[in-house]
């Protein structure tokens, strides 16, 4: 997966919620999620497979929520 496709700035936003940013076609989008399994997978720096799985889940959620297809 390309580096710019990863979510970045995954920050806690409340009880069980996280806010993160993605780049899509040169624009930045901010999304809030409660998908803690995806954020935990993405923040696991020891296992690249889990990190990619979490990144893909967060990216797909942001694309779906912002209607970016």
N, C-alpha and C positions, 0 to 999 in steps of 0.2 A: 504494500500500500504506500502511496506517495506521502511524503512528510506533510504537505499542505492539506492532505485529506484527513489527518488526525484531528480530533477535537483538541483544543488547548484551553488553558485557564479553567480547569474543572474546580469550582469553588463551592463550598457548602452554602446553601441559601436558606436553611431552616431545618426543621425536624424531618430528616429523611429526604430532603430535596437538594439538588445540586444544579448550579448554573454553569453552562459551558459555552464556548464559542467555537464555531467552525467557519472555514472559508469555503465558499461554493461559488464557482465561476467569478472569482475575483472580489466577491463581496463577503462581508463578515456578518454572521447571523448568531444571535444569542438565544439560547433555549434553556428552559428550566425543566428538570426531569425528577421523577421519584424512582427511577429504575436503578436501585442501589447495586444490583448484581452487575449491571453493565459498567457502572462507575468504579466498582471494586475491581472488576476485570481490567479495566483500562489503567487503573493506577497500580497494577501489579507489574513492577519493573523486572522481576526475575524470570517471568515466563512470557516469551514473545507471542506464543499462540493465544494465551488468555488476553494479552494486551490488544492484539489485533481483533479478537472476537468482541471485546468491549468497545473498541473504537468503531467498528462496523455497526454495532447496535446503536451507539449514540449518534453516529452520522445518519443512519437510516431514520432514526426518530426525528432528528432535526429537519431532514428533508421532507418527511411526511407532515410535520406540524406547520412548516412554512409553505407547503405546496410548491416545491421547487422543481418539479419534473418538467 
